[in-house]
Structure formats: C-alpha cells, structure tokens
C-alpha cells in the first residue's frame, strides 16, 4: 500500500490570514449602467448586479439599477441622469464614478454632454461600448420587414413587461447603434466634457484571436470580423476605444457582465473588475 504523506492533506486545513477581498477605497461611489437588452434580467436582478456585488465586496459603494432596456439613447440617457440625481438626493453624494457597459456608454456620453450632469460625474469608464457603432446593428436591420416587425413587437412587449413605465422601441435603438449613425450623427454632436476623465476597455475573442467564445455567438462574431475586425461578438476593439484606452480584454461581451461564464474563466472576470476598480483608485477618483 502506497504511503500518503499526511502533510499534503493537513496543508489544506491551513487558514488564510485575510480571506476577505482587499478593501479598495475610492473617493466617489460607482454607478453601473447596463446596455441594450433585458434577457439577462431573467437570471439576474439587473444586468450588472453580479459585478456590482463584486465591487461591494471590495468595500466600494456601488449601484447597478435597471432602466428601460429597449429605447433610444436620448430616453435612456435621461433615465440615467435621473438615477444620478436620485442617488445624490438619497445619499448626499457630490459625484459618482460611472461605469457603463455597451450601449450604456453612449447613453452616459450623451447624458454628461447634453443633460447638465457633468458636475455630478467624476469619471466615465466604458466597457465594450460601440463608440463608432457596430456592424451587428446593420445586420439586424437587414432582416426582411415582416420578420423585423414581428421580432420588434415581441421584444417591445418583453421590454414593456419588464419596465412598464417607459415605452420600448427596440428598432429605433438598434438604428442608433449603426456605424453610420454613431459616426455621422452622434459623435459630431456629443462632444466630451473637457477635464472629465474618460476611460475605456475593448475586448476580442473568437475569430482572429486565440480566446474562446460560446458557440452560440460564433456566427455573429465571424460576420463582425469580416466587416470590422477583432471583436467580442458584439463590438470591435477599434469601436470600443474612447478616451484613455486601458486594455483589450480577452473576455466576451456577456462574460464582461458575468453572464454565461464557465468555472475556468471566472478568474479572468474577477481580475478585470478588480483592475477596473484599482484604476479608479490610482486616478484618485
């Protein structure tokens, strides 16, 4: 019988001196703004809920509320502006660091530039936001009218069931995510606010990379690659860069908000969110 060293197993009983997450002290709290879509809300209280609770685990005051999932940038931006005012009223915050995923990045650029909340925002960090649009939106809009209309009715019904206080308009929102609209209409008319820090993360998986991607999104990943290059299955690396570009992540669009994450890839997500928080700390925000 082979002798098993008891020390090998006793070592597993040793306690970690500080098992809790490191404290990350920020000057201002964090508001987390979700992007287009609401299907993730079927499995989570809000699209960014899990990531929000991760930041709270570091001792950061963080909030991840829900707004209308399918609506134009102007409507969504106003709702985010209202959220900021409500948080300031409830907690007495002077400013908030805003972290925005996907379309949420365009919403918040608009809110900061056009809705008079710049003085209430300490920084904007966008994650895979389509700052130059996405060809995926154009692909969606090329569907035959009858199919597009039926899908729009279904999505709008779904959106209004989840968020009944605001009428949904899925097609109008997608039209504002096309490369033509963002580059020719949105960007020229929504300037950055001077002196406010803008940070961004891009991401690339699947085609053109060595990083894995859920097979469900392989086709759209390849179609976007053919049109624009490396992407996270929704937004390209080049489109996501805005302000100070911090890093290109090797995690997919949905993994970024902790949806459909395998056990093996969880450490990547954990590292990303900690790095994001540490950047705000390093910047004194």
N, C-alpha and C positions, 0 to 999 in steps of 0.2 A: 504494500500500500504506500502510495506516494505521500511524503510528509508535507503538510501545508503549513507554511510559516504563519503563526498567529499574528505577527506584527502587521502583516499585509491587511488583515481584516480589522485589527484594532485601530489602524490608522484612520479608517473610515469613521470611527467614533469621535475623532478629534473635532473640537468645536472651532468654528471660525470666530475670531475675536470680535469682528464687527460685521455681522451677517446682513445688516440692512444696507440699502443703496446709499451711496455717498450723498451728502447734502450739497445741493447746488444753489447758492444764494444769488438771486437776480435782483436788480434794482426795481424792476417793474414786473407785474404778473403777465401771464401769457393768455391770449385769446387765440383759439384754434378754429380756423374757418374751413369748412369742407367744400368740396367741389360739386360738380353736376351729378345728379343721380341720387336715388334713395333706396335702392335694393339692399344696400349694406345695412340699412336701418332695420331690416328684418332679423338680423342676427346680432345687432349691437344697438344700444340706446342712441348712439349718434355715430356717424362715420368715423370720427376721430376720438371716440370715447376711450378706447383701449390705450391709445397713445397719450391722451390727456391724463389718464390714471397713472401711466408710467412716469410722466413729468411730476405728478403729485407725489409719487414715490421718492423723488429726489428732494421733496420739500418745496417744490415750486407751486405757487398759486396759479392754477391753470383751469381754463374753462373751454368746453367743446360743445356749444349749443347747436341746435338744429334751426335752419331756416328753410324756406321753400326750396325743394330740390331741383325743380324744373321751371326756370324763369330767366328772363333777360338779366344781363349784368346790372343794368340800372336798378331793377327791382331788388335783386339780391344785395347789391351794394347798400341800398337804403336800409335793408333789414340788418346788415352787419353794423352799419352806423348806429342804428337804434340799439343794438346789443351793447355796443361800447358805452353809449350814454347810460344805459340801464345798469351796467356793471359799475360805472363810476358813481352813479346815484346810490346803489346798494352797498358798496364797499368803500367809497371815498377815494378811489384810485385817481391819481393825477394823470397817468398814462398807462398804456398797455403795449407789450410786445405782441405783434400779430404774426402768427404762423399760418400760412394759407396753402392748402393743397389744391392742385389742378386749377379748375375754373375759379376757385376761391381766390387765387392770386390776382386774376383780372378784376374780380369784384372789389377786392381791397385796394388795388391801384386806383380804381375809379372812385371809391369812397374817400380815399385820402386826398386825391387830386380835386374832386368836384363837390364833395358834400360837407366840407368845413370841419373835418375831424382830424386834420393833420396834427394839431397841437395836442391831441389826445393819444397819438400813436408814437411810441418810442422807436420802433423799427418794424420793418416788414420782411419776413423770411418766406419765400415761396418755394414750394416743393413740386417739381414737375408741372409747373404752370405753363399753359400754351401762350407764352408772350408773343409768339409770332404765328399763332394759330396751329391747327393740326389737320393734316390731310384726312384723318379719320372722320372728321366732321363732314368733309366734302363727299366721302364715300357713302356716309349715311344719307346725305341729301340726294344722292343719285338714284335711290330706290324708286321704283315706279310709284306714281302718285297715289294709286289706290292702296298699295301696301303701306306707304308712308303715312297716309291719312289714318288708316286703321291702327297702326302702331302708335301714332301720336295720340289718338283718342284713348287708347289703353294706358299709355304712360301718363297722360294728363289726369286720367281718372285715378290712377295709382297715386300720383303726386298729391292730388287734392284730398284723397282719403287719408294720407299721412299728415298733410299740412293744410287743413281746410280753410284757414284764414286768408290764404292767398291763391288766386287762380294760377294754375300751372300753364306753361306754354313751352313744351319740350322742343318743338321745331324752331321757334324763334331763338331759343337759347343755343341750339346747335348752329344756327346760321351765324351767330356771333363768335363761333369758335373756328370758323374757316380762316385760312391764311389770308384770303383777300380782305375780309372784314377787319381782322386784327391789325394787319399791316397798313391798310389804306384808310381805315376809319378810326379804329380805336387808338392805336399808338400815337398818331399825329395829334389827337385831340385830348389825350390823357397824359400830360407831362408829369414826370416825377417831381416831388416836392423837394426843393433844394435844402440840403442839410439833414434830411431824414435818411437813415441808413436803409438801403435795400440789399438784401442777401438772397441768393438763390441756390437751389440744388437741382441738378439734372439727373437723369437715370438712363441706363441702357442695359437691356437683357435680350436674349434670343438672337435673332438674325444679326450677323456682323460682330457678335461677341462670344465669349466662352461661358456666359452666365445663363442658367436655366430659366425656363419660362413655362408656366402652366399651358398645357396643350390646347386648352380652350381658346387662348388668345394668340395662338401661333399664326393663324391666317392674317389677322389684322396687323400683327407685328411685322409680318413679311411685306404686306401691302404698304404700310407706312415706310418701311425700309426702302422699298423700290422708289417711292416718291421723294423721301426726305433724308433717309439715312438712319443711323442707330437711334433706337427709341425704347421706351419702357412698356410698349404695347398700346400706348395712347398718345404720348407726346415725345418729340425728339429731343436729343441732347441740345441741339442748337436753339430750338424754340424755347427751352426751359431756362436758358441763361439770361439773367437780368440783374443789373446792379453788380455787386461783388459776388462772383460765382465761387461757391465754396468747394464743391466736389461733384463728380459724376458718380452716382450710386450704382451698385450692381444688384438692385432690387426692383421688382416690377411695380407698376402703378398701384395695384391693390395691396401688394405687400407693404408699401410705404405707409399705409394706414392700418396695417396689421390685420389684413383680411386674406384668407387662403395662404397662410404661412405654415410651411412644414416645420417640424421639430428641428430639423437640421439647419434651417435658415433663420431661426429665431435670434441667434446671437448677432446676425448682421443687422436686424431691425433694432435690437437693443442698443447696439453700438451707434447706429445712425441717430437715434433720438437723444442719446447722451451727448454725442458730438454737437448736435444742434443746440442743446441747452448750454454746453460749455462755450460755444461760440458767443452766445449772448452774454454769458458771464465775462468772458475775456474782453468783449467790447464794452463792458461796463454798463450793460443795458438791463 
